[in-house]
Amino acid sequence: MEDLNKSAGILAMAGTAFLWSIAGLFIKVIDWNPIAIAGIRSLIASVVIFVYLKHLRIHFSFPQIAAAIANAATMLLFVSANKTTTAANAIILQYFAPVSTVFIGAILLKERARVEHIAALPLVAAGMILMFFDELSGGKLLGNVLAFMSAITFSFYFVFMRMQKDSSPLESILLSHWLTAGICILLSFFLPVPHVTPKSLVAIAVLGIVQIGLSAILFSFAIKRVSAVQANLIAVIEPVFNPVWVFFAIGEAPGINTFIGGGIVIFAVTAASIISARRGEEVVRPNDLAGEAKPCRQELS
């Protein structure tokens, strides 16, 4: 039962990354300032999450508020990074997050990264760099710093969400979208009025309802069943899907670097997830002689 539960969490996290990946495709058809897009998207997503929850459990605990702030900060920093550096730089630097999650999770959660997770990290890094190698550039210090900061806040988001594995972490996501929507809508008053068209309305609805709303529900399910490190590692398959959407939308075929790099990322994440799902869990049994508890291995079939 435990390994089935973990497998369900892995699949839910993969589904989350899949839905996150459609953002670029739909954002491209909306001719609005990124701040306005982020604000309206979060506002719509908050309605979806609110309706799904039915009964809110907002208790303002440290993990609940910290996760909300970390997620809001990640979204705002990433939007800002995309405005001040190349998209490739922003993506590469934000997906430094699995590495920082290893250390943050070990300190705050006492969750030790498995050998398969550590082994997957350099492969993922190599695959990502290969995918975006032709688009990487220097000389964008501010944007690169903002993207790197978004990786750190992204790590904290996973860790603080994982802290709520025995409760309901979805309220943190709801709070984060209220916070993001409030900040972005306020800033929008100082920006040009968005040009509203039927196409932009459909696109923003898809972003809010599916790309953010539905993915939030899947993520809250996943993070209760897999470690923060593993969840963050699975999330790196998000940019691998982006060239697929571009191909279907405008027929632009991915280059050979994209194929090879994306293949490396998918292989590393899939292999680590399969090994993790099959790994025996540690259980604690009382020691009859010393009256203490000692961990032992239990292989799950």
ChimeraX commands (.cxc) that place a marker at each C-alpha (Angstrom):
marker #1 position 0.00,0.00,0.00 radius 0.5
marker #1 position 2.84,2.38,0.88 radius 0.5
marker #1 position 4.64,1.91,-2.45 radius 0.5
marker #1 position 1.31,2.35,-4.30 radius 0.5
marker #1 position 0.77,5.61,-2.40 radius 0.5
marker #1 position 4.25,6.82,-3.37 radius 0.5
marker #1 position 3.70,5.86,-7.02 radius 0.5
marker #1 position 0.46,7.88,-7.02 radius 0.5
marker #1 position 2.41,10.83,-5.64 radius 0.5
marker #1 position 5.07,10.51,-8.36 radius 0.5
marker #1 position 2.40,10.43,-11.10 radius 0.5
marker #1 position 0.60,13.42,-9.57 radius 0.5
marker #1 position 3.86,15.39,-9.49 radius 0.5
marker #1 position 4.55,14.48,-13.13 radius 0.5
marker #1 position 1.03,15.68,-13.97 radius 0.5
marker #1 position 1.74,18.92,-12.12 radius 0.5
marker #1 position 4.91,19.52,-14.14 radius 0.5
marker #1 position 3.00,18.70,-17.35 radius 0.5
marker #1 position 0.35,21.34,-16.56 radius 0.5
marker #1 position 2.96,23.91,-15.49 radius 0.5
marker #1 position 4.61,23.48,-18.90 radius 0.5
marker #1 position 1.67,24.87,-20.89 radius 0.5
marker #1 position 2.20,28.35,-19.40 radius 0.5
marker #1 position 4.56,29.59,-22.13 radius 0.5
marker #1 position 2.24,28.54,-24.95 radius 0.5
marker #1 position -0.81,30.37,-23.59 radius 0.5
marker #1 position 1.10,33.40,-22.30 radius 0.5
marker #1 position 2.38,34.00,-25.84 radius 0.5
marker #1 position -1.15,34.61,-27.16 radius 0.5
marker #1 position -1.95,37.20,-24.47 radius 0.5
marker #1 position -0.68,40.65,-25.41 radius 0.5
marker #1 position -0.56,41.94,-21.81 radius 0.5
marker #1 position 2.16,42.99,-19.43 radius 0.5
marker #1 position 3.49,39.93,-17.53 radius 0.5
marker #1 position 2.45,41.52,-14.21 radius 0.5
marker #1 position -1.17,41.72,-15.38 radius 0.5
marker #1 position -1.07,38.12,-16.64 radius 0.5
marker #1 position 0.36,36.83,-13.35 radius 0.5
marker #1 position -2.22,38.75,-11.31 radius 0.5
marker #1 position -5.32,37.70,-13.25 radius 0.5
marker #1 position -4.06,34.13,-13.56 radius 0.5
marker #1 position -3.59,33.89,-9.79 radius 0.5
marker #1 position -6.99,35.47,-9.15 radius 0.5
marker #1 position -8.74,32.88,-11.35 radius 0.5
marker #1 position -6.69,30.04,-9.83 radius 0.5
marker #1 position -7.63,31.13,-6.32 radius 0.5
marker #1 position -11.33,30.81,-7.21 radius 0.5
marker #1 position -10.75,27.27,-8.55 radius 0.5
marker #1 position -8.86,26.22,-5.39 radius 0.5
marker #1 position -11.42,27.91,-3.11 radius 0.5
marker #1 position -14.31,26.03,-4.77 radius 0.5
marker #1 position -12.40,22.73,-4.61 radius 0.5
marker #1 position -11.55,23.08,-0.92 radius 0.5
marker #1 position -15.13,23.84,0.24 radius 0.5
marker #1 position -13.96,23.97,3.86 radius 0.5
marker #1 position -10.90,26.15,4.44 radius 0.5
marker #1 position -8.36,25.23,7.10 radius 0.5
marker #1 position -6.45,28.48,7.43 radius 0.5
marker #1 position -4.72,28.38,10.80 radius 0.5
marker #1 position -1.79,30.71,10.01 radius 0.5
marker #1 position 0.80,28.18,11.14 radius 0.5
marker #1 position 4.42,28.87,10.23 radius 0.5
marker #1 position 4.61,26.27,7.39 radius 0.5
marker #1 position 1.28,27.42,5.93 radius 0.5
marker #1 position 2.24,31.10,5.78 radius 0.5
marker #1 position 5.89,30.43,4.87 radius 0.5
marker #1 position 4.86,28.22,1.90 radius 0.5
marker #1 position 2.42,30.89,0.71 radius 0.5
marker #1 position 5.05,33.64,0.84 radius 0.5
marker #1 position 7.68,31.41,-0.83 radius 0.5
marker #1 position 5.34,30.53,-3.71 radius 0.5
marker #1 position 4.25,34.14,-4.24 radius 0.5
marker #1 position 7.90,35.27,-4.15 radius 0.5
marker #1 position 8.85,32.57,-6.69 radius 0.5
marker #1 position 6.16,33.65,-9.15 radius 0.5
marker #1 position 7.01,37.36,-8.84 radius 0.5
marker #1 position 10.78,36.81,-9.02 radius 0.5
marker #1 position 10.49,34.54,-12.06 radius 0.5
marker #1 position 8.30,37.06,-13.90 radius 0.5
marker #1 position 10.83,39.79,-13.08 radius 0.5
marker #1 position 13.75,37.58,-14.14 radius 0.5
marker #1 position 12.15,36.94,-17.52 radius 0.5
marker #1 position 11.93,40.71,-18.06 radius 0.5
marker #1 position 15.62,41.32,-17.22 radius 0.5
marker #1 position 17.44,38.27,-18.60 radius 0.5
marker #1 position 16.88,35.70,-21.34 radius 0.5
marker #1 position 14.15,33.09,-20.88 radius 0.5
marker #1 position 16.80,30.36,-21.13 radius 0.5
marker #1 position 18.91,31.91,-18.36 radius 0.5
marker #1 position 15.84,32.27,-16.14 radius 0.5
marker #1 position 14.80,28.64,-16.65 radius 0.5
marker #1 position 18.28,27.20,-16.13 radius 0.5
marker #1 position 18.89,29.22,-12.98 radius 0.5
marker #1 position 15.45,28.56,-11.48 radius 0.5
marker #1 position 15.95,24.83,-11.89 radius 0.5
marker #1 position 18.95,24.99,-9.62 radius 0.5
marker #1 position 16.16,24.42,-7.07 radius 0.5
marker #1 position 16.54,20.61,-6.71 radius 0.5
marker #1 position 20.14,21.11,-5.58 radius 0.5
marker #1 position 19.24,23.68,-2.92 radius 0.5
marker #1 position 16.28,21.55,-1.85 radius 0.5
marker #1 position 18.69,18.72,-0.95 radius 0.5
marker #1 position 20.35,20.93,1.66 radius 0.5
marker #1 position 17.29,22.88,2.84 radius 0.5
marker #1 position 15.23,19.69,3.14 radius 0.5
marker #1 position 17.98,17.94,5.08 radius 0.5
marker #1 position 18.12,20.81,7.59 radius 0.5
marker #1 position 14.43,21.65,8.00 radius 0.5
marker #1 position 12.74,18.32,7.25 radius 0.5
marker #1 position 15.46,15.83,8.20 radius 0.5
marker #1 position 14.73,14.16,4.85 radius 0.5
marker #1 position 17.93,12.63,3.52 radius 0.5
marker #1 position 18.26,12.66,-0.26 radius 0.5
marker #1 position 18.51,9.14,-1.68 radius 0.5
marker #1 position 21.47,8.02,-3.76 radius 0.5
marker #1 position 19.29,7.97,-6.89 radius 0.5
marker #1 position 18.30,11.61,-6.33 radius 0.5
marker #1 position 21.90,12.75,-5.89 radius 0.5
marker #1 position 22.95,10.79,-8.99 radius 0.5
marker #1 position 20.13,12.35,-11.04 radius 0.5
marker #1 position 21.14,15.96,-10.26 radius 0.5
marker #1 position 24.24,16.24,-12.51 radius 0.5
marker #1 position 22.42,14.45,-15.33 radius 0.5
marker #1 position 19.49,16.86,-15.05 radius 0.5
marker #1 position 21.86,19.85,-15.01 radius 0.5
marker #1 position 23.70,18.55,-18.10 radius 0.5
marker #1 position 20.44,17.89,-19.94 radius 0.5
marker #1 position 19.03,21.34,-19.15 radius 0.5
marker #1 position 22.21,23.14,-20.24 radius 0.5
marker #1 position 22.30,21.13,-23.47 radius 0.5
marker #1 position 18.63,21.95,-24.19 radius 0.5
marker #1 position 19.13,25.69,-23.81 radius 0.5
marker #1 position 22.82,25.99,-24.72 radius 0.5
marker #1 position 22.27,28.05,-27.88 radius 0.5
marker #1 position 20.06,30.55,-26.01 radius 0.5
marker #1 position 22.23,31.08,-22.93 radius 0.5
marker #1 position 23.95,34.42,-22.60 radius 0.5
marker #1 position 25.86,36.52,-20.09 radius 0.5
marker #1 position 25.78,40.18,-19.17 radius 0.5
marker #1 position 22.34,40.02,-17.54 radius 0.5
marker #1 position 23.44,40.21,-13.94 radius 0.5
marker #1 position 20.23,41.56,-12.34 radius 0.5
marker #1 position 17.99,39.10,-14.19 radius 0.5
marker #1 position 20.30,36.20,-13.41 radius 0.5
marker #1 position 20.34,37.12,-9.71 radius 0.5
marker #1 position 16.54,37.32,-9.67 radius 0.5
marker #1 position 16.28,33.93,-11.39 radius 0.5
marker #1 position 18.70,32.39,-8.88 radius 0.5
marker #1 position 16.67,33.90,-6.01 radius 0.5
marker #1 position 13.54,32.36,-7.51 radius 0.5
marker #1 position 15.28,28.96,-7.34 radius 0.5
marker #1 position 15.92,29.43,-3.62 radius 0.5
marker #1 position 12.33,30.52,-2.89 radius 0.5
marker #1 position 11.10,27.60,-5.06 radius 0.5
marker #1 position 13.10,25.22,-2.85 radius 0.5
marker #1 position 11.66,26.71,0.33 radius 0.5
marker #1 position 8.18,26.40,-1.19 radius 0.5
marker #1 position 8.60,22.64,-1.67 radius 0.5
marker #1 position 10.06,22.22,1.81 radius 0.5
marker #1 position 7.35,24.23,3.60 radius 0.5
marker #1 position 4.65,22.42,1.62 radius 0.5
marker #1 position 6.21,19.08,2.60 radius 0.5
marker #1 position 6.08,20.19,6.26 radius 0.5
marker #1 position 2.29,20.04,5.89 radius 0.5
marker #1 position 2.23,16.44,4.67 radius 0.5
marker #1 position -0.01,15.42,7.58 radius 0.5
marker #1 position -2.44,18.29,7.08 radius 0.5
marker #1 position -3.84,20.25,4.11 radius 0.5
marker #1 position -1.15,22.10,2.14 radius 0.5
marker #1 position -3.58,23.38,-0.51 radius 0.5
marker #1 position -4.53,26.37,1.65 radius 0.5
marker #1 position -0.93,27.60,1.35 radius 0.5
marker #1 position -1.30,27.68,-2.42 radius 0.5
marker #1 position -4.61,29.53,-2.10 radius 0.5
marker #1 position -3.01,32.15,0.17 radius 0.5
marker #1 position -0.06,32.51,-2.22 radius 0.5
marker #1 position -2.37,33.26,-5.15 radius 0.5
marker #1 position -4.36,35.78,-3.15 radius 0.5
marker #1 position -1.07,37.48,-2.26 radius 0.5
marker #1 position 0.25,37.36,-5.84 radius 0.5
marker #1 position -3.04,38.59,-7.31 radius 0.5
marker #1 position -3.21,41.47,-4.85 radius 0.5
marker #1 position 0.36,42.63,-5.54 radius 0.5
marker #1 position 0.11,42.26,-9.32 radius 0.5
marker #1 position -3.31,43.88,-9.66 radius 0.5
marker #1 position -2.10,46.81,-7.56 radius 0.5
marker #1 position 0.97,47.21,-9.78 radius 0.5
marker #1 position -1.24,46.96,-12.88 radius 0.5
marker #1 position -2.81,50.33,-12.05 radius 0.5
marker #1 position 0.55,51.89,-12.98 radius 0.5
marker #1 position 0.79,49.97,-16.28 radius 0.5
marker #1 position -1.01,50.31,-19.61 radius 0.5
marker #1 position -4.55,48.92,-19.68 radius 0.5
marker #1 position -4.52,45.36,-21.15 radius 0.5
marker #1 position -6.07,44.92,-24.59 radius 0.5
marker #1 position -8.87,42.42,-23.98 radius 0.5
marker #1 position -9.85,40.07,-26.84 radius 0.5
marker #1 position -11.81,36.78,-26.91 radius 0.5
marker #1 position -8.51,34.95,-27.53 radius 0.5
marker #1 position -6.80,36.55,-24.54 radius 0.5
marker #1 position -9.80,35.80,-22.30 radius 0.5
marker #1 position -9.78,32.12,-23.28 radius 0.5
marker #1 position -6.01,31.91,-22.78 radius 0.5
marker #1 position -6.05,33.55,-19.34 radius 0.5
marker #1 position -8.95,31.28,-18.32 radius 0.5
marker #1 position -6.94,28.18,-19.31 radius 0.5
marker #1 position -3.93,29.49,-17.40 radius 0.5
marker #1 position -5.94,30.16,-14.25 radius 0.5
marker #1 position -8.20,27.11,-14.27 radius 0.5
marker #1 position -5.97,24.38,-15.72 radius 0.5
marker #1 position -2.33,25.47,-15.68 radius 0.5
marker #1 position -2.41,26.85,-12.13 radius 0.5
marker #1 position -5.70,25.76,-10.51 radius 0.5
marker #1 position -5.71,22.08,-11.45 radius 0.5
marker #1 position -1.94,21.77,-11.06 radius 0.5
marker #1 position -2.22,23.15,-7.49 radius 0.5
marker #1 position -4.64,20.36,-6.58 radius 0.5
marker #1 position -2.31,17.73,-8.07 radius 0.5
marker #1 position 0.73,19.25,-6.34 radius 0.5
marker #1 position -0.93,19.30,-2.91 radius 0.5
marker #1 position -1.74,15.60,-3.42 radius 0.5
marker #1 position 1.82,14.77,-4.56 radius 0.5
marker #1 position 3.76,16.61,-1.86 radius 0.5
marker #1 position 2.02,14.60,0.87 radius 0.5
marker #1 position 3.37,11.39,-0.68 radius 0.5
marker #1 position 6.89,12.11,-1.96 radius 0.5
marker #1 position 9.85,13.94,-0.42 radius 0.5
marker #1 position 10.57,17.60,-1.19 radius 0.5
marker #1 position 13.73,16.63,-3.10 radius 0.5
marker #1 position 11.98,14.05,-5.25 radius 0.5
marker #1 position 9.04,16.37,-5.99 radius 0.5
marker #1 position 11.39,19.16,-7.04 radius 0.5
marker #1 position 13.42,16.76,-9.17 radius 0.5
marker #1 position 10.29,15.58,-11.02 radius 0.5
marker #1 position 9.30,19.22,-11.58 radius 0.5
marker #1 position 12.32,19.75,-13.84 radius 0.5
marker #1 position 10.55,17.88,-16.64 radius 0.5
marker #1 position 8.39,21.01,-17.05 radius 0.5
marker #1 position 10.71,22.80,-19.54 radius 0.5
marker #1 position 11.16,19.56,-21.48 radius 0.5
marker #1 position 7.51,19.77,-22.56 radius 0.5
marker #1 position 7.78,23.38,-23.76 radius 0.5
marker #1 position 9.30,22.56,-27.20 radius 0.5
marker #1 position 6.53,19.98,-27.67 radius 0.5
marker #1 position 3.84,22.64,-27.26 radius 0.5
marker #1 position 5.71,25.00,-29.59 radius 0.5
marker #1 position 5.88,22.24,-32.21 radius 0.5
marker #1 position 2.13,21.55,-32.02 radius 0.5
marker #1 position 1.24,25.25,-31.99 radius 0.5
marker #1 position 3.46,26.65,-34.77 radius 0.5
marker #1 position 5.16,23.58,-36.25 radius 0.5
marker #1 position 8.64,24.59,-35.09 radius 0.5
marker #1 position 10.60,21.34,-34.74 radius 0.5
marker #1 position 12.97,21.07,-31.74 radius 0.5
marker #1 position 16.69,20.96,-32.52 radius 0.5
marker #1 position 18.96,17.99,-31.90 radius 0.5
marker #1 position 20.24,19.55,-28.64 radius 0.5
marker #1 position 16.67,19.78,-27.35 radius 0.5
marker #1 position 16.02,16.13,-28.16 radius 0.5
marker #1 position 19.21,14.89,-26.52 radius 0.5
marker #1 position 19.03,17.21,-23.50 radius 0.5
marker #1 position 15.34,16.52,-22.94 radius 0.5
marker #1 position 15.97,12.78,-23.22 radius 0.5
marker #1 position 18.70,12.98,-20.58 radius 0.5
marker #1 position 16.42,14.88,-18.18 radius 0.5
marker #1 position 13.50,12.48,-18.66 radius 0.5
marker #1 position 15.78,9.45,-18.26 radius 0.5
marker #1 position 17.34,10.79,-15.05 radius 0.5
marker #1 position 14.03,11.77,-13.45 radius 0.5
marker #1 position 12.23,8.58,-14.53 radius 0.5
marker #1 position 15.03,6.30,-13.33 radius 0.5
marker #1 position 15.26,8.08,-9.96 radius 0.5
marker #1 position 11.46,7.93,-9.52 radius 0.5
marker #1 position 11.24,4.22,-10.37 radius 0.5
marker #1 position 14.08,3.34,-8.00 radius 0.5
marker #1 position 12.50,5.47,-5.27 radius 0.5
marker #1 position 9.07,3.90,-5.74 radius 0.5
marker #1 position 10.52,0.39,-5.43 radius 0.5
marker #1 position 12.79,1.13,-2.53 radius 0.5
marker #1 position 11.87,-0.45,0.79 radius 0.5
marker #1 position 10.65,1.97,3.44 radius 0.5
marker #1 position 12.28,2.45,6.82 radius 0.5
marker #1 position 10.07,1.56,9.77 radius 0.5
marker #1 position 10.67,1.89,13.46 radius 0.5
marker #1 position 10.31,-1.10,15.79 radius 0.5
marker #1 position 10.81,-1.14,19.56 radius 0.5
marker #1 position 14.02,-2.66,20.84 radius 0.5
marker #1 position 13.06,-5.12,23.56 radius 0.5
marker #1 position 16.43,-4.96,25.31 radius 0.5
marker #1 position 17.23,-1.26,25.36 radius 0.5
marker #1 position 13.68,0.06,25.30 radius 0.5
marker #1 position 14.63,2.28,22.35 radius 0.5
marker #1 position 13.47,2.46,18.77 radius 0.5
marker #1 position 15.75,1.48,15.94 radius 0.5
marker #1 position 15.18,1.79,12.23 radius 0.5
marker #1 position 15.17,-1.40,10.22 radius 0.5
marker #1 position 14.51,-2.20,6.59 radius 0.5
marker #1 position 11.19,-3.50,5.41 radius 0.5
marker #1 position 10.92,-4.48,1.81 radius 0.5
marker #1 position 7.51,-3.74,0.35 radius 0.5
marker #1 position 6.10,-6.01,-2.25 radius 0.5
marker link #1:1,2 radius 0.2
marker link #1:2,3 radius 0.2
marker link #1:3,4 radius 0.2
marker link #1:4,5 radius 0.2
marker link #1:5,6 radius 0.2
marker link #1:6,7 radius 0.2
marker link #1:7,8 radius 0.2
marker link #1:8,9 radius 0.2
marker link #1:9,10 radius 0.2
marker link #1:10,11 radius 0.2
marker link #1:11,12 radius 0.2
marker link #1:12,13 radius 0.2
marker link #1:13,14 radius 0.2
marker link #1:14,15 radius 0.2
marker link #1:15,16 radius 0.2
marker link #1:16,17 radius 0.2
marker link #1:17,18 radius 0.2
marker link #1:18,19 radius 0.2
marker link #1:19,20 radius 0.2
marker link #1:20,21 radius 0.2
marker link #1:21,22 radius 0.2
marker link #1:22,23 radius 0.2
marker link #1:23,24 radius 0.2
marker link #1:24,25 radius 0.2
marker link #1:25,26 radius 0.2
marker link #1:26,27 radius 0.2
marker link #1:27,28 radius 0.2
marker link #1:28,29 radius 0.2
marker link #1:29,30 radius 0.2
marker link #1:30,31 radius 0.2
marker link #1:31,32 radius 0.2
marker link #1:32,33 radius 0.2
marker link #1:33,34 radius 0.2
marker link #1:34,35 radius 0.2
marker link #1:35,36 radius 0.2
marker link #1:36,37 radius 0.2
marker link #1:37,38 radius 0.2
marker link #1:38,39 radius 0.2
marker link #1:39,40 radius 0.2
marker link #1:40,41 radius 0.2
marker link #1:41,42 radius 0.2
marker link #1:42,43 radius 0.2
marker link #1:43,44 radius 0.2
marker link #1:44,45 radius 0.2
marker link #1:45,46 radius 0.2
marker link #1:46,47 radius 0.2
marker link #1:47,48 radius 0.2
marker link #1:48,49 radius 0.2
marker link #1:49,50 radius 0.2
marker link #1:50,51 radius 0.2
marker link #1:51,52 radius 0.2
marker link #1:52,53 radius 0.2
marker link #1:53,54 radius 0.2
marker link #1:54,55 radius 0.2
marker link #1:55,56 radius 0.2
marker link #1:56,57 radius 0.2
marker link #1:57,58 radius 0.2
marker link #1:58,59 radius 0.2
marker link #1:59,60 radius 0.2
marker link #1:60,61 radius 0.2
marker link #1:61,62 radius 0.2
marker link #1:62,63 radius 0.2
marker link #1:63,64 radius 0.2
marker link #1:64,65 radius 0.2
marker link #1:65,66 radius 0.2
marker link #1:66,67 radius 0.2
marker link #1:67,68 radius 0.2
marker link #1:68,69 radius 0.2
marker link #1:69,70 radius 0.2
marker link #1:70,71 radius 0.2
marker link #1:71,72 radius 0.2
marker link #1:72,73 radius 0.2
marker link #1:73,74 radius 0.2
marker link #1:74,75 radius 0.2
marker link #1:75,76 radius 0.2
marker link #1:76,77 radius 0.2
marker link #1:77,78 radius 0.2
marker link #1:78,79 radius 0.2
marker link #1:79,80 radius 0.2
marker link #1:80,81 radius 0.2
marker link #1:81,82 radius 0.2
marker link #1:82,83 radius 0.2
marker link #1:83,84 radius 0.2
marker link #1:84,85 radius 0.2
marker link #1:85,86 radius 0.2
marker link #1:86,87 radius 0.2
marker link #1:87,88 radius 0.2
marker link #1:88,89 radius 0.2
marker link #1:89,90 radius 0.2
marker link #1:90,91 radius 0.2
marker link #1:91,92 radius 0.2
marker link #1:92,93 radius 0.2
marker link #1:93,94 radius 0.2
marker link #1:94,95 radius 0.2
marker link #1:95,96 radius 0.2
marker link #1:96,97 radius 0.2
marker link #1:97,98 radius 0.2
marker link #1:98,99 radius 0.2
marker link #1:99,100 radius 0.2
marker link #1:100,101 radius 0.2
marker link #1:101,102 radius 0.2
marker link #1:102,103 radius 0.2
marker link #1:103,104 radius 0.2
marker link #1:104,105 radius 0.2
marker link #1:105,106 radius 0.2
marker link #1:106,107 radius 0.2
marker link #1:107,108 radius 0.2
marker link #1:108,109 radius 0.2
marker link #1:109,110 radius 0.2
marker link #1:110,111 radius 0.2
marker link #1:111,112 radius 0.2
marker link #1:112,113 radius 0.2
marker link #1:113,114 radius 0.2
marker link #1:114,115 radius 0.2
marker link #1:115,116 radius 0.2
marker link #1:116,117 radius 0.2
marker link #1:117,118 radius 0.2
marker link #1:118,119 radius 0.2
marker link #1:119,120 radius 0.2
marker link #1:120,121 radius 0.2
marker link #1:121,122 radius 0.2
marker link #1:122,123 radius 0.2
marker link #1:123,124 radius 0.2
marker link #1:124,125 radius 0.2
marker link #1:125,126 radius 0.2
marker link #1:126,127 radius 0.2
marker link #1:127,128 radius 0.2
marker link #1:128,129 radius 0.2
marker link #1:129,130 radius 0.2
marker link #1:130,131 radius 0.2
marker link #1:131,132 radius 0.2
marker link #1:132,133 radius 0.2
marker link #1:133,134 radius 0.2
marker link #1:134,135 radius 0.2
marker link #1:135,136 radius 0.2
marker link #1:136,137 radius 0.2
marker link #1:137,138 radius 0.2
marker link #1:138,139 radius 0.2
marker link #1:139,140 radius 0.2
marker link #1:140,141 radius 0.2
marker link #1:141,142 radius 0.2
marker link #1:142,143 radius 0.2
marker link #1:143,144 radius 0.2
marker link #1:144,145 radius 0.2
marker link #1:145,146 radius 0.2
marker link #1:146,147 radius 0.2
marker link #1:147,148 radius 0.2
marker link #1:148,149 radius 0.2
marker link #1:149,150 radius 0.2
marker link #1:150,151 radius 0.2
marker link #1:151,152 radius 0.2
marker link #1:152,153 radius 0.2
marker link #1:153,154 radius 0.2
marker link #1:154,155 radius 0.2
marker link #1:155,156 radius 0.2
marker link #1:156,157 radius 0.2
marker link #1:157,158 radius 0.2
marker link #1:158,159 radius 0.2
marker link #1:159,160 radius 0.2
marker link #1:160,161 radius 0.2
marker link #1:161,162 radius 0.2
marker link #1:162,163 radius 0.2
marker link #1:163,164 radius 0.2
marker link #1:164,165 radius 0.2
marker link #1:165,166 radius 0.2
marker link #1:166,167 radius 0.2
marker link #1:167,168 radius 0.2
marker link #1:168,169 radius 0.2
marker link #1:169,170 radius 0.2
marker link #1:170,171 radius 0.2
marker link #1:171,172 radius 0.2
marker link #1:172,173 radius 0.2
marker link #1:173,174 radius 0.2
marker link #1:174,175 radius 0.2
marker link #1:175,176 radius 0.2
marker link #1:176,177 radius 0.2
marker link #1:177,178 radius 0.2
marker link #1:178,179 radius 0.2
marker link #1:179,180 radius 0.2
marker link #1:180,181 radius 0.2
marker link #1:181,182 radius 0.2
marker link #1:182,183 radius 0.2
marker link #1:183,184 radius 0.2
marker link #1:184,185 radius 0.2
marker link #1:185,186 radius 0.2
marker link #1:186,187 radius 0.2
marker link #1:187,188 radius 0.2
marker link #1:188,189 radius 0.2
marker link #1:189,190 radius 0.2
marker link #1:190,191 radius 0.2
marker link #1:191,192 radius 0.2
marker link #1:192,193 radius 0.2
marker link #1:193,194 radius 0.2
marker link #1:194,195 radius 0.2
marker link #1:195,196 radius 0.2
marker link #1:196,197 radius 0.2
marker link #1:197,198 radius 0.2
marker link #1:198,199 radius 0.2
marker link #1:199,200 radius 0.2
marker link #1:200,201 radius 0.2
marker link #1:201,202 radius 0.2
marker link #1:202,203 radius 0.2
marker link #1:203,204 radius 0.2
marker link #1:204,205 radius 0.2
marker link #1:205,206 radius 0.2
marker link #1:206,207 radius 0.2
marker link #1:207,208 radius 0.2
marker link #1:208,209 radius 0.2
marker link #1:209,210 radius 0.2
marker link #1:210,211 radius 0.2
marker link #1:211,212 radius 0.2
marker link #1:212,213 radius 0.2
marker link #1:213,214 radius 0.2
marker link #1:214,215 radius 0.2
marker link #1:215,216 radius 0.2
marker link #1:216,217 radius 0.2
marker link #1:217,218 radius 0.2
marker link #1:218,219 radius 0.2
marker link #1:219,220 radius 0.2
marker link #1:220,221 radius 0.2
marker link #1:221,222 radius 0.2
marker link #1:222,223 radius 0.2
marker link #1:223,224 radius 0.2
marker link #1:224,225 radius 0.2
marker link #1:225,226 radius 0.2
marker link #1:226,227 radius 0.2
marker link #1:227,228 radius 0.2
marker link #1:228,229 radius 0.2
marker link #1:229,230 radius 0.2
marker link #1:230,231 radius 0.2
marker link #1:231,232 radius 0.2
marker link #1:232,233 radius 0.2
marker link #1:233,234 radius 0.2
marker link #1:234,235 radius 0.2
marker link #1:235,236 radius 0.2
marker link #1:236,237 radius 0.2
marker link #1:237,238 radius 0.2
marker link #1:238,239 radius 0.2
marker link #1:239,240 radius 0.2
marker link #1:240,241 radius 0.2
marker link #1:241,242 radius 0.2
marker link #1:242,243 radius 0.2
marker link #1:243,244 radius 0.2
marker link #1:244,245 radius 0.2
marker link #1:245,246 radius 0.2
marker link #1:246,247 radius 0.2
marker link #1:247,248 radius 0.2
marker link #1:248,249 radius 0.2
marker link #1:249,250 radius 0.2
marker link #1:250,251 radius 0.2
marker link #1:251,252 radius 0.2
marker link #1:252,253 radius 0.2
marker link #1:253,254 radius 0.2
marker link #1:254,255 radius 0.2
marker link #1:255,256 radius 0.2
marker link #1:256,257 radius 0.2
marker link #1:257,258 radius 0.2
marker link #1:258,259 radius 0.2
marker link #1:259,260 radius 0.2
marker link #1:260,261 radius 0.2
marker link #1:261,262 radius 0.2
marker link #1:262,263 radius 0.2
marker link #1:263,264 radius 0.2
marker link #1:264,265 radius 0.2
marker link #1:265,266 radius 0.2
marker link #1:266,267 radius 0.2
marker link #1:267,268 radius 0.2
marker link #1:268,269 radius 0.2
marker link #1:269,270 radius 0.2
marker link #1:270,271 radius 0.2
marker link #1:271,272 radius 0.2
marker link #1:272,273 radius 0.2
marker link #1:273,274 radius 0.2
marker link #1:274,275 radius 0.2
marker link #1:275,276 radius 0.2
marker link #1:276,277 radius 0.2
marker link #1:277,278 radius 0.2
marker link #1:278,279 radius 0.2
marker link #1:279,280 radius 0.2
marker link #1:280,281 radius 0.2
marker link #1:281,282 radius 0.2
marker link #1:282,283 radius 0.2
marker link #1:283,284 radius 0.2
marker link #1:284,285 radius 0.2
marker link #1:285,286 radius 0.2
marker link #1:286,287 radius 0.2
marker link #1:287,288 radius 0.2
marker link #1:288,289 radius 0.2
marker link #1:289,290 radius 0.2
marker link #1:290,291 radius 0.2
marker link #1:291,292 radius 0.2
marker link #1:292,293 radius 0.2
marker link #1:293,294 radius 0.2
marker link #1:294,295 radius 0.2
marker link #1:295,296 radius 0.2
marker link #1:296,297 radius 0.2
marker link #1:297,298 radius 0.2
marker link #1:298,299 radius 0.2
marker link #1:299,300 radius 0.2
marker link #1:300,301 radius 0.2
view
